[in-house]
């Protein structure tokens, strides 16, 4: 599905710290395969 997953409490804490992350919940990531080559 090319998503980054985490548990809900971790996601909620990240959104509280960085509101810009909110739109990414349950969204596939363009260039996911390329990112895995760089990030691992």
mmCIF entry with sequence, helices, sheets and N, C-alpha, C, O atoms, coordinates in Angstrom:
data_MODEL
# 
_entry.id   MODEL 
# 
_entity.id                         1 
_entity.type                       polymer 
_entity.pdbx_number_of_molecules   1 
# 
_entity_poly.entity_id                      1 
_entity_poly.type                           'polypeptide(L)' 
_entity_poly.nstd_linkage                   no 
_entity_poly.nstd_monomer                   no 
_entity_poly.pdbx_seq_one_letter_code       
;(UNK)(UNK)(UNK)(UNK)(UNK)(UNK)(UNK)(UNK)(UNK)(UNK)(UNK)(UNK)(UNK)(UNK)(UNK)(UNK)
(UNK)(UNK)(UNK)(UNK)(UNK)(UNK)(UNK)(UNK)(UNK)(UNK)(UNK)(UNK)(UNK)(UNK)(UNK)(UNK)
(UNK)(UNK)(UNK)(UNK)(UNK)(UNK)(UNK)(UNK)
;
_entity_poly.pdbx_seq_one_letter_code_can   XXXXXXXXXXXXXXXXXXXXXXXXXXXXXXXXXXXXXXXX 
_entity_poly.pdbx_strand_id                 A 
# 
loop_
_entity_poly_seq.entity_id 
_entity_poly_seq.num 
_entity_poly_seq.mon_id 
_entity_poly_seq.hetero 
1 1  UNK n 
1 2  UNK n 
1 3  UNK n 
1 4  UNK n 
1 5  UNK n 
1 6  UNK n 
1 7  UNK n 
1 8  UNK n 
1 9  UNK n 
1 10 UNK n 
1 11 UNK n 
1 12 UNK n 
1 13 UNK n 
1 14 UNK n 
1 15 UNK n 
1 16 UNK n 
1 17 UNK n 
1 18 UNK n 
1 19 UNK n 
1 20 UNK n 
1 21 UNK n 
1 22 UNK n 
1 23 UNK n 
1 24 UNK n 
1 25 UNK n 
1 26 UNK n 
1 27 UNK n 
1 28 UNK n 
1 29 UNK n 
1 30 UNK n 
1 31 UNK n 
1 32 UNK n 
1 33 UNK n 
1 34 UNK n 
1 35 UNK n 
1 36 UNK n 
1 37 UNK n 
1 38 UNK n 
1 39 UNK n 
1 40 UNK n 
# 
_struct_asym.id          A 
_struct_asym.entity_id   1 
# 
loop_
_struct_conf.conf_type_id 
_struct_conf.id 
_struct_conf.pdbx_PDB_helix_id 
_struct_conf.beg_label_comp_id 
_struct_conf.beg_label_asym_id 
_struct_conf.beg_label_seq_id 
_struct_conf.pdbx_beg_PDB_ins_code 
_struct_conf.end_label_comp_id 
_struct_conf.end_label_asym_id 
_struct_conf.end_label_seq_id 
_struct_conf.pdbx_end_PDB_ins_code 
_struct_conf.beg_auth_comp_id 
_struct_conf.beg_auth_asym_id 
_struct_conf.beg_auth_seq_id 
_struct_conf.end_auth_comp_id 
_struct_conf.end_auth_asym_id 
_struct_conf.end_auth_seq_id 
_struct_conf.pdbx_PDB_helix_class 
_struct_conf.details 
_struct_conf.pdbx_PDB_helix_length 
HELX_P HELX_P1 AA1 UNK A 8  ? UNK A 17 ? UNK A 8  UNK A 17 1 ? 10 
HELX_P HELX_P2 AA2 UNK A 19 ? UNK A 24 ? UNK A 19 UNK A 24 5 ? 6  
HELX_P HELX_P3 AA3 UNK A 32 ? UNK A 39 ? UNK A 32 UNK A 39 1 ? 8  
# 
_struct_conf_type.id          HELX_P 
_struct_conf_type.criteria    ? 
_struct_conf_type.reference   ? 
# 
loop_
_atom_site.group_PDB 
_atom_site.id 
_atom_site.type_symbol 
_atom_site.label_atom_id 
_atom_site.label_alt_id 
_atom_site.label_comp_id 
_atom_site.label_asym_id 
_atom_site.label_entity_id 
_atom_site.label_seq_id 
_atom_site.pdbx_PDB_ins_code 
_atom_site.Cartn_x 
_atom_site.Cartn_y 
_atom_site.Cartn_z 
_atom_site.occupancy 
_atom_site.B_iso_or_equiv 
_atom_site.pdbx_formal_charge 
_atom_site.auth_seq_id 
_atom_site.auth_comp_id 
_atom_site.auth_asym_id 
_atom_site.auth_atom_id 
_atom_site.pdbx_PDB_model_num 
ATOM 1   N N  . UNK A 1 1  ? 0.815  -1.197 0.000  1.00 0.00 ? 1  UNK A N  1 
ATOM 2   C CA . UNK A 1 1  ? 0.000  0.000  0.000  1.00 0.00 ? 1  UNK A CA 1 
ATOM 3   C C  . UNK A 1 1  ? 0.861  1.266  0.000  1.00 0.00 ? 1  UNK A C  1 
ATOM 4   O O  . UNK A 1 1  ? 0.361  2.367  -0.230 1.00 0.00 ? 1  UNK A O  1 
ATOM 5   N N  . UNK A 1 2  ? 2.133  1.097  0.255  1.00 0.00 ? 2  UNK A N  1 
ATOM 6   C CA . UNK A 1 2  ? 3.080  2.204  0.229  1.00 0.00 ? 2  UNK A CA 1 
ATOM 7   C C  . UNK A 1 2  ? 2.702  3.315  1.203  1.00 0.00 ? 2  UNK A C  1 
ATOM 8   O O  . UNK A 1 2  ? 2.595  4.488  0.846  1.00 0.00 ? 2  UNK A O  1 
ATOM 9   N N  . UNK A 1 3  ? 2.507  2.890  2.449  1.00 0.00 ? 3  UNK A N  1 
ATOM 10  C CA . UNK A 1 3  ? 2.171  3.805  3.535  1.00 0.00 ? 3  UNK A CA 1 
ATOM 11  C C  . UNK A 1 3  ? 3.205  3.689  4.636  1.00 0.00 ? 3  UNK A C  1 
ATOM 12  O O  . UNK A 1 3  ? 3.851  2.653  4.792  1.00 0.00 ? 3  UNK A O  1 
ATOM 13  N N  . UNK A 1 4  ? 3.354  4.748  5.389  1.00 0.00 ? 4  UNK A N  1 
ATOM 14  C CA . UNK A 1 4  ? 4.122  4.674  6.626  1.00 0.00 ? 4  UNK A CA 1 
ATOM 15  C C  . UNK A 1 4  ? 3.110  4.411  7.721  1.00 0.00 ? 4  UNK A C  1 
ATOM 16  O O  . UNK A 1 4  ? 2.111  5.122  7.826  1.00 0.00 ? 4  UNK A O  1 
ATOM 17  N N  . UNK A 1 5  ? 3.357  3.400  8.537  1.00 0.00 ? 5  UNK A N  1 
ATOM 18  C CA . UNK A 1 5  ? 2.397  3.040  9.568  1.00 0.00 ? 5  UNK A CA 1 
ATOM 19  C C  . UNK A 1 5  ? 2.972  3.264  10.958 1.00 0.00 ? 5  UNK A C  1 
ATOM 20  O O  . UNK A 1 5  ? 4.184  3.186  11.162 1.00 0.00 ? 5  UNK A O  1 
ATOM 21  N N  . UNK A 1 6  ? 2.099  3.539  11.900 1.00 0.00 ? 6  UNK A N  1 
ATOM 22  C CA . UNK A 1 6  ? 2.472  3.642  13.312 1.00 0.00 ? 6  UNK A CA 1 
ATOM 23  C C  . UNK A 1 6  ? 1.189  3.495  14.124 1.00 0.00 ? 6  UNK A C  1 
ATOM 24  O O  . UNK A 1 6  ? 0.087  3.556  13.579 1.00 0.00 ? 6  UNK A O  1 
ATOM 25  N N  . UNK A 1 7  ? 1.346  3.303  15.415 1.00 0.00 ? 7  UNK A N  1 
ATOM 26  C CA . UNK A 1 7  ? 0.148  3.184  16.231 1.00 0.00 ? 7  UNK A CA 1 
ATOM 27  C C  . UNK A 1 7  ? -0.493 4.563  16.412 1.00 0.00 ? 7  UNK A C  1 
ATOM 28  O O  . UNK A 1 7  ? 0.156  5.592  16.217 1.00 0.00 ? 7  UNK A O  1 
ATOM 29  N N  . UNK A 1 8  ? -1.754 4.567  16.780 1.00 0.00 ? 8  UNK A N  1 
ATOM 30  C CA . UNK A 1 8  ? -2.538 5.802  16.846 1.00 0.00 ? 8  UNK A CA 1 
ATOM 31  C C  . UNK A 1 8  ? -1.963 6.804  17.854 1.00 0.00 ? 8  UNK A C  1 
ATOM 32  O O  . UNK A 1 8  ? -1.952 8.004  17.581 1.00 0.00 ? 8  UNK A O  1 
ATOM 33  N N  . UNK A 1 9  ? -1.492 6.343  18.996 1.00 0.00 ? 9  UNK A N  1 
ATOM 34  C CA . UNK A 1 9  ? -0.974 7.273  20.004 1.00 0.00 ? 9  UNK A CA 1 
ATOM 35  C C  . UNK A 1 9  ? 0.290  7.986  19.504 1.00 0.00 ? 9  UNK A C  1 
ATOM 36  O O  . UNK A 1 9  ? 0.485  9.169  19.785 1.00 0.00 ? 9  UNK A O  1 
ATOM 37  N N  . UNK A 1 10 ? 1.139  7.277  18.772 1.00 0.00 ? 10 UNK A N  1 
ATOM 38  C CA . UNK A 1 10 ? 2.335  7.891  18.193 1.00 0.00 ? 10 UNK A CA 1 
ATOM 39  C C  . UNK A 1 10 ? 1.946  8.933  17.157 1.00 0.00 ? 10 UNK A C  1 
ATOM 40  O O  . UNK A 1 10 ? 2.499  10.032 17.132 1.00 0.00 ? 10 UNK A O  1 
ATOM 41  N N  . UNK A 1 11 ? 0.993  8.582  16.304 1.00 0.00 ? 11 UNK A N  1 
ATOM 42  C CA . UNK A 1 11 ? 0.526  9.523  15.287 1.00 0.00 ? 11 UNK A CA 1 
ATOM 43  C C  . UNK A 1 11 ? -0.084 10.760 15.939 1.00 0.00 ? 11 UNK A C  1 
ATOM 44  O O  . UNK A 1 11 ? 0.209  11.884 15.530 1.00 0.00 ? 11 UNK A O  1 
ATOM 45  N N  . UNK A 1 12 ? -0.925 10.562 16.946 1.00 0.00 ? 12 UNK A N  1 
ATOM 46  C CA . UNK A 1 12 ? -1.550 11.699 17.628 1.00 0.00 ? 12 UNK A CA 1 
ATOM 47  C C  . UNK A 1 12 ? -0.510 12.614 18.252 1.00 0.00 ? 12 UNK A C  1 
ATOM 48  O O  . UNK A 1 12 ? -0.643 13.836 18.179 1.00 0.00 ? 12 UNK A O  1 
ATOM 49  N N  . UNK A 1 13 ? 0.511  12.054 18.858 1.00 0.00 ? 13 UNK A N  1 
ATOM 50  C CA . UNK A 1 13 ? 1.577  12.860 19.460 1.00 0.00 ? 13 UNK A CA 1 
ATOM 51  C C  . UNK A 1 13 ? 2.328  13.650 18.387 1.00 0.00 ? 13 UNK A C  1 
ATOM 52  O O  . UNK A 1 13 ? 2.679  14.811 18.599 1.00 0.00 ? 13 UNK A O  1 
ATOM 53  N N  . UNK A 1 14 ? 2.572  13.026 17.247 1.00 0.00 ? 14 UNK A N  1 
ATOM 54  C CA . UNK A 1 14 ? 3.277  13.722 16.154 1.00 0.00 ? 14 UNK A CA 1 
ATOM 55  C C  . UNK A 1 14 ? 2.434  14.863 15.601 1.00 0.00 ? 14 UNK A C  1 
ATOM 56  O O  . UNK A 1 14 ? 2.956  15.941 15.315 1.00 0.00 ? 14 UNK A O  1 
ATOM 57  N N  . UNK A 1 15 ? 1.137  14.632 15.451 1.00 0.00 ? 15 UNK A N  1 
ATOM 58  C CA . UNK A 1 15 ? 0.254  15.681 14.934 1.00 0.00 ? 15 UNK A CA 1 
ATOM 59  C C  . UNK A 1 15 ? 0.138  16.828 15.939 1.00 0.00 ? 15 UNK A C  1 
ATOM 60  O O  . UNK A 1 15 ? 0.049  17.992 15.546 1.00 0.00 ? 15 UNK A O  1 
ATOM 61  N N  . UNK A 1 16 ? 0.139  16.508 17.215 1.00 0.00 ? 16 UNK A N  1 
ATOM 62  C CA . UNK A 1 16 ? 0.101  17.574 18.222 1.00 0.00 ? 16 UNK A CA 1 
ATOM 63  C C  . UNK A 1 16 ? 1.359  18.441 18.130 1.00 0.00 ? 16 UNK A C  1 
ATOM 64  O O  . UNK A 1 16 ? 1.291  19.655 18.321 1.00 0.00 ? 16 UNK A O  1 
ATOM 65  N N  . UNK A 1 17 ? 2.490  17.831 17.842 1.00 0.00 ? 17 UNK A N  1 
ATOM 66  C CA . UNK A 1 17 ? 3.748  18.570 17.739 1.00 0.00 ? 17 UNK A CA 1 
ATOM 67  C C  . UNK A 1 17 ? 3.888  19.259 16.378 1.00 0.00 ? 17 UNK A C  1 
ATOM 68  O O  . UNK A 1 17 ? 4.437  20.357 16.291 1.00 0.00 ? 17 UNK A O  1 
ATOM 69  N N  . UNK A 1 18 ? 3.395  18.619 15.323 1.00 0.00 ? 18 UNK A N  1 
ATOM 70  C CA . UNK A 1 18 ? 3.564  19.126 13.959 1.00 0.00 ? 18 UNK A CA 1 
ATOM 71  C C  . UNK A 1 18 ? 2.248  18.982 13.207 1.00 0.00 ? 18 UNK A C  1 
ATOM 72  O O  . UNK A 1 18 ? 1.978  17.929 12.630 1.00 0.00 ? 18 UNK A O  1 
ATOM 73  N N  . UNK A 1 19 ? 1.442  20.011 13.206 1.00 0.00 ? 19 UNK A N  1 
ATOM 74  C CA . UNK A 1 19 ? 0.117  19.967 12.566 1.00 0.00 ? 19 UNK A CA 1 
ATOM 75  C C  . UNK A 1 19 ? 0.202  19.654 11.073 1.00 0.00 ? 19 UNK A C  1 
ATOM 76  O O  . UNK A 1 19 ? -0.767 19.161 10.495 1.00 0.00 ? 19 UNK A O  1 
ATOM 77  N N  . UNK A 1 20 ? 1.348  19.934 10.437 1.00 0.00 ? 20 UNK A N  1 
ATOM 78  C CA . UNK A 1 20 ? 1.480  19.682 9.002  1.00 0.00 ? 20 UNK A CA 1 
ATOM 79  C C  . UNK A 1 20 ? 1.427  18.193 8.658  1.00 0.00 ? 20 UNK A C  1 
ATOM 80  O O  . UNK A 1 20 ? 1.239  17.845 7.492  1.00 0.00 ? 20 UNK A O  1 
ATOM 81  N N  . UNK A 1 21 ? 1.586  17.305 9.646  1.00 0.00 ? 21 UNK A N  1 
ATOM 82  C CA . UNK A 1 21 ? 1.534  15.861 9.404  1.00 0.00 ? 21 UNK A CA 1 
ATOM 83  C C  . UNK A 1 21 ? 0.110  15.326 9.272  1.00 0.00 ? 21 UNK A C  1 
ATOM 84  O O  . UNK A 1 21 ? -0.088 14.234 8.738  1.00 0.00 ? 21 UNK A O  1 
ATOM 85  N N  . UNK A 1 22 ? -0.864 16.063 9.739  1.00 0.00 ? 22 UNK A N  1 
ATOM 86  C CA . UNK A 1 22 ? -2.242 15.579 9.805  1.00 0.00 ? 22 UNK A CA 1 
ATOM 87  C C  . UNK A 1 22 ? -2.800 15.073 8.472  1.00 0.00 ? 22 UNK A C  1 
ATOM 88  O O  . UNK A 1 22 ? -3.477 14.045 8.472  1.00 0.00 ? 22 UNK A O  1 
ATOM 89  N N  . UNK A 1 23 ? -2.555 15.736 7.338  1.00 0.00 ? 23 UNK A N  1 
ATOM 90  C CA . UNK A 1 23 ? -3.160 15.262 6.085  1.00 0.00 ? 23 UNK A CA 1 
ATOM 91  C C  . UNK A 1 23 ? -2.606 13.932 5.572  1.00 0.00 ? 23 UNK A C  1 
ATOM 92  O O  . UNK A 1 23 ? -3.151 13.377 4.618  1.00 0.00 ? 23 UNK A O  1 
ATOM 93  N N  . UNK A 1 24 ? -1.543 13.409 6.177  1.00 0.00 ? 24 UNK A N  1 
ATOM 94  C CA . UNK A 1 24 ? -0.902 12.210 5.659  1.00 0.00 ? 24 UNK A CA 1 
ATOM 95  C C  . UNK A 1 24 ? -1.454 10.905 6.220  1.00 0.00 ? 24 UNK A C  1 
ATOM 96  O O  . UNK A 1 24 ? -1.011 9.831  5.814  1.00 0.00 ? 24 UNK A O  1 
ATOM 97  N N  . UNK A 1 25 ? -2.400 10.973 7.134  1.00 0.00 ? 25 UNK A N  1 
ATOM 98  C CA . UNK A 1 25 ? -2.988 9.754  7.687  1.00 0.00 ? 25 UNK A CA 1 
ATOM 99  C C  . UNK A 1 25 ? -3.714 8.988  6.587  1.00 0.00 ? 25 UNK A C  1 
ATOM 100 O O  . UNK A 1 25 ? -4.571 9.540  5.897  1.00 0.00 ? 25 UNK A O  1 
ATOM 101 N N  . UNK A 1 26 ? -3.368 7.718  6.428  1.00 0.00 ? 26 UNK A N  1 
ATOM 102 C CA . UNK A 1 26 ? -3.995 6.813  5.458  1.00 0.00 ? 26 UNK A CA 1 
ATOM 103 C C  . UNK A 1 26 ? -3.850 7.272  4.011  1.00 0.00 ? 26 UNK A C  1 
ATOM 104 O O  . UNK A 1 26 ? -4.735 7.025  3.193  1.00 0.00 ? 26 UNK A O  1 
ATOM 105 N N  . UNK A 1 27 ? -2.761 7.926  3.694  1.00 0.00 ? 27 UNK A N  1 
ATOM 106 C CA . UNK A 1 27 ? -2.490 8.360  2.321  1.00 0.00 ? 27 UNK A CA 1 
ATOM 107 C C  . UNK A 1 27 ? -1.268 7.608  1.800  1.00 0.00 ? 27 UNK A C  1 
ATOM 108 O O  . UNK A 1 27 ? -0.271 7.463  2.507  1.00 0.00 ? 27 UNK A O  1 
ATOM 109 N N  . UNK A 1 28 ? -1.354 7.135  0.564  1.00 0.00 ? 28 UNK A N  1 
ATOM 110 C CA . UNK A 1 28 ? -0.176 6.495  -0.022 1.00 0.00 ? 28 UNK A CA 1 
ATOM 111 C C  . UNK A 1 28 ? 0.845  7.567  -0.372 1.00 0.00 ? 28 UNK A C  1 
ATOM 112 O O  . UNK A 1 28 ? 0.495  8.731  -0.571 1.00 0.00 ? 28 UNK A O  1 
ATOM 113 N N  . UNK A 1 29 ? 2.100  7.169  -0.444 1.00 0.00 ? 29 UNK A N  1 
ATOM 114 C CA . UNK A 1 29 ? 3.191  8.105  -0.650 1.00 0.00 ? 29 UNK A CA 1 
ATOM 115 C C  . UNK A 1 29 ? 3.736  7.941  -2.064 1.00 0.00 ? 29 UNK A C  1 
ATOM 116 O O  . UNK A 1 29 ? 4.166  6.856  -2.457 1.00 0.00 ? 29 UNK A O  1 
ATOM 117 N N  . UNK A 1 30 ? 3.711  9.033  -2.819 1.00 0.00 ? 30 UNK A N  1 
ATOM 118 C CA . UNK A 1 30 ? 4.349  9.021  -4.136 1.00 0.00 ? 30 UNK A CA 1 
ATOM 119 C C  . UNK A 1 30 ? 5.846  8.821  -3.922 1.00 0.00 ? 30 UNK A C  1 
ATOM 120 O O  . UNK A 1 30 ? 6.407  9.326  -2.949 1.00 0.00 ? 30 UNK A O  1 
ATOM 121 N N  . UNK A 1 31 ? 6.477  8.106  -4.800 1.00 0.00 ? 31 UNK A N  1 
ATOM 122 C CA . UNK A 1 31 ? 7.924  7.857  -4.744 1.00 0.00 ? 31 UNK A CA 1 
ATOM 123 C C  . UNK A 1 31 ? 8.332  7.030  -3.523 1.00 0.00 ? 31 UNK A C  1 
ATOM 124 O O  . UNK A 1 31 ? 9.477  7.119  -3.079 1.00 0.00 ? 31 UNK A O  1 
ATOM 125 N N  . UNK A 1 32 ? 7.420  6.231  -2.975 1.00 0.00 ? 32 UNK A N  1 
ATOM 126 C CA . UNK A 1 32 ? 7.724  5.399  -1.816 1.00 0.00 ? 32 UNK A CA 1 
ATOM 127 C C  . UNK A 1 32 ? 8.906  4.471  -2.101 1.00 0.00 ? 32 UNK A C  1 
ATOM 128 O O  . UNK A 1 32 ? 9.812  4.351  -1.277 1.00 0.00 ? 32 UNK A O  1 
ATOM 129 N N  . UNK A 1 33 ? 8.899  3.826  -3.242 1.00 0.00 ? 33 UNK A N  1 
ATOM 130 C CA . UNK A 1 33 ? 9.984  2.885  -3.585 1.00 0.00 ? 33 UNK A CA 1 
ATOM 131 C C  . UNK A 1 33 ? 11.332 3.589  -3.640 1.00 0.00 ? 33 UNK A C  1 
ATOM 132 O O  . UNK A 1 33 ? 12.332 3.056  -3.158 1.00 0.00 ? 33 UNK A O  1 
ATOM 133 N N  . UNK A 1 34 ? 11.366 4.776  -4.220 1.00 0.00 ? 34 UNK A N  1 
ATOM 134 C CA . UNK A 1 34 ? 12.608 5.535  -4.278 1.00 0.00 ? 34 UNK A CA 1 
ATOM 135 C C  . UNK A 1 34 ? 13.068 5.955  -2.895 1.00 0.00 ? 34 UNK A C  1 
ATOM 136 O O  . UNK A 1 34 ? 14.263 5.936  -2.600 1.00 0.00 ? 34 UNK A O  1 
ATOM 137 N N  . UNK A 1 35 ? 12.119 6.335  -2.046 1.00 0.00 ? 35 UNK A N  1 
ATOM 138 C CA . UNK A 1 35 ? 12.464 6.727  -0.675 1.00 0.00 ? 35 UNK A CA 1 
ATOM 139 C C  . UNK A 1 35 ? 13.054 5.558  0.115  1.00 0.00 ? 35 UNK A C  1 
ATOM 140 O O  . UNK A 1 35 ? 13.963 5.748  0.924  1.00 0.00 ? 35 UNK A O  1 
ATOM 141 N N  . UNK A 1 36 ? 12.540 4.357  -0.118 1.00 0.00 ? 36 UNK A N  1 
ATOM 142 C CA . UNK A 1 36 ? 13.077 3.203  0.617  1.00 0.00 ? 36 UNK A CA 1 
ATOM 143 C C  . UNK A 1 36 ? 14.518 2.915  0.219  1.00 0.00 ? 36 UNK A C  1 
ATOM 144 O O  . UNK A 1 36 ? 15.292 2.392  1.021  1.00 0.00 ? 36 UNK A O  1 
ATOM 145 N N  . UNK A 1 37 ? 14.878 3.250  -1.000 1.00 0.00 ? 37 UNK A N  1 
ATOM 146 C CA . UNK A 1 37 ? 16.271 3.082  -1.427 1.00 0.00 ? 37 UNK A CA 1 
ATOM 147 C C  . UNK A 1 37 ? 17.191 4.043  -0.691 1.00 0.00 ? 37 UNK A C  1 
ATOM 148 O O  . UNK A 1 37 ? 18.323 3.692  -0.359 1.00 0.00 ? 37 UNK A O  1 
ATOM 149 N N  . UNK A 1 38 ? 16.708 5.253  -0.436 1.00 0.00 ? 38 UNK A N  1 
ATOM 150 C CA . UNK A 1 38 ? 17.518 6.267  0.213  1.00 0.00 ? 38 UNK A CA 1 
ATOM 151 C C  . UNK A 1 38 ? 17.521 6.090  1.726  1.00 0.00 ? 38 UNK A C  1 
ATOM 152 O O  . UNK A 1 38 ? 18.572 6.153  2.364  1.00 0.00 ? 38 UNK A O  1 
ATOM 153 N N  . UNK A 1 39 ? 16.333 5.868  2.298  1.00 0.00 ? 39 UNK A N  1 
ATOM 154 C CA . UNK A 1 39 ? 16.178 5.832  3.756  1.00 0.00 ? 39 UNK A CA 1 
ATOM 155 C C  . UNK A 1 39 ? 16.412 4.439  4.321  1.00 0.00 ? 39 UNK A C  1 
ATOM 156 O O  . UNK A 1 39 ? 16.989 4.288  5.398  1.00 0.00 ? 39 UNK A O  1 
ATOM 157 N N  . UNK A 1 40 ? 15.970 3.438  3.602  1.00 0.00 ? 40 UNK A N  1 
ATOM 158 C CA . UNK A 1 40 ? 16.185 2.081  4.076  1.00 0.00 ? 40 UNK A CA 1 
ATOM 159 C C  . UNK A 1 40 ? 14.988 1.395  4.614  1.00 0.00 ? 40 UNK A C  1 
ATOM 160 O O  . UNK A 1 40 ? 15.075 0.242  5.038  1.00 0.00 ? 40 UNK A O  1 
# 
